[in-house]
Amino acid sequence: MYIDIEEGEEVSIIFKNMSAYEMNFTPQEITERFKRGDESRHTEGSGLELAIAKSLTELQDGKLDIVIDGDLFKVIVKFKSII
């Protein structure tokens, strides 16, 4: 996993991860409650993690976006800069 931080009018925190396989879901699907990116997993995780992260980010007037490009998965969290 890689983490980048970009500053300007907004502060963006970008989490990047490479998957072992090409992802076949949309960003909208993966932020739904109880949705898992890997449907074959039955032992770990509830599928709530990204839905909760998105809700908490929005409660703090931020924005959480997901970008999927083949096997590259990015979560971008943005907040207005206070400086």
C-alpha positions as CSV (number, residue, x, y, z in Angstrom):
1,M,0.0,0.0,0.0
2,Y,1.1,3.5,-0.8
3,I,-0.1,6.8,0.7
4,D,0.3,10.2,-0.9
5,I,-0.7,13.6,0.6
6,E,-1.4,16.6,-1.7
7,E,-2.0,20.1,-0.3
8,G,-3.7,23.1,-1.9
9,E,-7.2,24.5,-1.5
10,E,-8.0,21.0,-0.4
11,V,-5.9,18.4,1.4
12,S,-6.1,15.0,-0.3
13,I,-4.9,11.7,1.2
14,I,-4.6,9.1,-1.5
15,F,-4.3,5.4,-0.5
16,K,-3.2,3.2,-3.4
17,N,-3.0,-0.6,-3.5
18,M,-2.4,-3.2,-6.2
19,S,-4.6,-6.3,-6.3
20,A,-3.6,-9.7,-7.3
21,Y,-6.5,-9.8,-9.7
22,E,-8.4,-7.3,-11.9
23,M,-11.3,-5.9,-9.9
24,N,-14.7,-6.4,-11.5
25,F,-16.8,-4.0,-9.3
26,T,-17.6,-0.3,-9.5
27,P,-16.7,2.3,-6.9
28,Q,-20.4,2.7,-6.1
29,E,-20.8,-1.0,-5.4
30,I,-17.8,-1.2,-3.1
31,T,-19.1,1.6,-0.8
32,E,-22.5,-0.1,-0.3
33,R,-23.0,-1.7,3.1
34,F,-22.1,-5.4,3.2
35,K,-20.6,-5.4,-0.3
36,R,-17.2,-7.2,-0.6
37,G,-14.8,-6.6,-3.5
38,D,-13.9,-10.3,-3.4
39,E,-17.1,-12.3,-3.3
40,S,-15.2,-15.5,-2.7
41,R,-14.1,-14.4,0.8
42,H,-16.3,-15.8,3.5
43,T,-14.2,-15.7,6.6
44,E,-13.0,-12.1,7.1
45,G,-14.6,-8.7,7.1
46,S,-18.2,-7.5,7.1
47,G,-18.2,-5.4,4.0
48,L,-18.9,-2.3,6.1
49,E,-15.4,-0.7,6.2
50,L,-15.6,1.6,3.2
51,A,-19.3,2.5,3.8
52,I,-18.3,3.6,7.4
53,A,-15.2,5.4,6.2
54,K,-17.3,7.3,3.6
55,S,-20.0,8.2,6.1
56,L,-17.4,9.5,8.7
57,T,-15.6,11.5,6.0
58,E,-18.9,13.1,4.9
59,L,-19.8,13.9,8.5
60,Q,-16.6,16.0,8.7
61,D,-17.5,17.9,5.4
62,G,-15.0,15.8,3.5
63,K,-15.3,13.6,0.4
64,L,-14.3,10.0,-0.2
65,D,-13.8,8.8,-3.8
66,I,-12.7,5.5,-5.1
67,V,-10.9,5.0,-8.4
68,I,-10.4,1.5,-9.9
69,D,-8.1,1.0,-12.9
70,G,-7.6,-2.7,-13.6
71,D,-5.7,-4.0,-10.6
72,L,-5.0,-0.6,-9.1
73,F,-7.4,0.5,-6.3
74,K,-7.3,4.1,-5.0
75,V,-9.2,5.6,-2.1
76,I,-9.0,9.5,-2.2
77,V,-10.1,11.4,0.9
78,K,-10.4,15.1,0.6
79,F,-11.0,17.9,3.1
80,K,-10.9,21.7,2.8
81,S,-7.6,23.2,3.9
82,I,-7.8,25.3,6.9
83,I,-4.4,27.0,6.4
